[in-house]
Amino acid sequence: MSSLFSCAISPENSLDGYIRLTFDAFSSLHFRRKLAWEDKDLQQDLIVEDVPASCAGYCEWATDGALPVSIGWAWFGVADGRRFIAPGGISSNVMLVTQASYDLGTHRTDELLRAWLSGESWQNDEIEHGFRAMR
């Protein structure tokens, strides 16, 4: 294992299947696009919830290597072309931990992953790339 993962607990050593990483270690990972697709049913579900979704779908990124980390999320677009993370949780096989290796819990992990993802550039290039790759 690289020094980046020296504090990581792999899924094989975890009773719940999570890869445990500090936020700093997670932020240092290099993700590749795995999947991106549009979903009309999700769009309709969001409209029912009063979300002004002109389109909606899902994205997933993953890392390569000894500890494959994945992160997936639902997104929606509005009429002017902007895209946002949809309400609801982010799916990931990561449990973020403190420097002392204590779990932050699913709620705090989700908040931090959402904040991290909000700072990443996925809104236009990611989804368009995913659609082109699937055609």
N, C-alpha and C positions, 0 to 999 in steps of 0.2 A: 504494500500500500504506500502511496506517496505521502509526503509530510502533510499535504493538504487534508488527507483523510486520517491522520494519526489520531484524531479525536472522534472519528466516525465509528458508529456501531452499525455493522452491516445487518441486512435483513435476516441472514442466517443466524446471527447472534441475538436477535431481537424476537421476543415472544409475539409481538404484534405485527411484524413485517416491515416496520419503518426503518429507514436509514436515518440515523440521528446525526445532525450536523449543527454547528453553531451558525448563526446568520452570516458571519464573516466568511466561513468556509463555503456556505451555500452561494453567497454572492460572487465568489471567485470561480464558480463552475462555468464551463462553456457549453451552452445548450445548442442543439441543432433543431431545426424544424422537423417535426415528425409528421404531424397531420394538421390540416385546416380544412374545414368544410362548412358550408351553409346549411341551415336547418330551418325549414319553413314552419315546422311544428313548434320549435323553440320561439320563433318570431311571434307566432300566434299566442303562445303562453305568456310571453312578455307583454304583448298588447293587452291581454286580459288583466294583467297586473298594472296597467296604466303606464307602461314603459313605451315611449314613442319609437318603437323599433321598425325601421324601414327594411331591415334585414337582420339576421342573427345566425349564429353558428358556434362552432367549437374550435379550439386550437389545442395542440399538445406539442410540447418540446421535450427533448430528452438529452441526456449526456451519454457519451460512450465511455467505456472503461470498466474497471473492476467493480465499481458501485454505480450501476445505472440509475440515475435520478431522473424522475419525470415530473412534469407539472402540466396540468390541463386546466382549461377554463372556458366558460361560455362568454360570448361577446355579443354585442348588438351595435348596429349602425343607425344613425339618424339621417334624416333627409338631406342634410348638408354634407354628408360624407364622413363625418367624424365617427370614430368607433370607440366603444367603451367596454370595460369588463362588466358583464351582466351581474345582476344581483344573485347572491347565492355563494356557495363555497368554491374554493379552488381545489381541484383534485391533485394530490401529490403523494408520493411514497416517502416524504420527508417529515420528520418530527424535529423541529428546531429545539436546540438545547442551550442552556447557559454555558459559560466558560467552565463551570464546575460539572458539566454534563447532566444537569437536572432538566427534565422535559419542561418546555414552556406550555405544553398543552395544545390541543387541537385548535381552540379558538384563537389563541395568540399566534400560533404558527400560521393559521389562515390569514390573519390580519397582516403579519409581516410579509408573507408571500404575495398578498394582494398589493401591498405598498411597493415591494420590489418590482413586481410585474408592471405596475403603473409607471415606473420610471424607465422601463424598457421600451424600445421602439418596435412595436408589433402591429400597431393599429392599421396601417395600410399595406406596407410591403409584405408583412407576414401573411395576411389573409390572401392577398392577390397571388403571392408566390404559391401558397397552398392550393389555391384553385387551379392555377396553371399546371402544377405538378400532378393534379388528379385528372386532368383532361386527357 
